[in-house]
Amino acid sequence: MQRTIGCVLLIVLTPFYFSFSSYASPGAHGPNGEHLDTQREQGKSSYPKFESVTESFELVGELTEHQLVIYLHDFKTNVPVSDASIELEVGNLSANAHYSEQLNAYILTSETMLTLLSQVGSHEIMLTVLTESSGDLLTANLEIIAKPLSDLSHGDGHHHKFRWWIVVICILVFVGGLLFGRQTKGAKA
């Protein structure tokens, strides 16, 4: 009898062990709950972006909650350009971006420009890029969906969904083990 109960418990608890061990697997979260798989997810930012390419430059812009980050690279060498002046024009509004050595990118923090770019819709952006040796005019389109920017920075919590099908399988295994145990007990008697 004890052997049957032990087998049934082993059969019932094994799926629970494997299902919950995946939630606490090493590398899933750091000590403060942050995601440690950011290397793979790094290119998948949920902030709105725009791109523009010419023969001289390639440019990527990312609109975050408090700033517009602009990455400017030389088109031929793909080396970041740090000595440029960048002026953005959207409609009749213009603003200049300044270079941040910490981010290795250009930052625009003009509240008026950020408010305009954060509005839902399509924004055509004209960018004037000037360096000591060259200059170019780039155009880009920034699409803002109806979702507010503050919601875009938070994940969808996909890793916290409970797997109900595991509970159903465990119940079926338990009932099957119980019936098997009773059947073998009845056969011995």
Buried (B, 14 or more C-beta within 10 A) or exposed (E): EEEBEEEBEEBBEEBEEEBEEEEEEEEEBEEEEEEEEEEEEEEEEEBBBBEBEBEBBBBBBBBBEEBBBBBBBBBEEEEEBEEBBBBBBBEEEEBEBEBBEEEEBBBBEBEEBBEBBBEEEEBEBBBBBBBEEBEBEBEBEBEBEEEEBEEBEEEEEEEEEEEEEBEEBBEEBBEEBBEBBEEEEEEEE
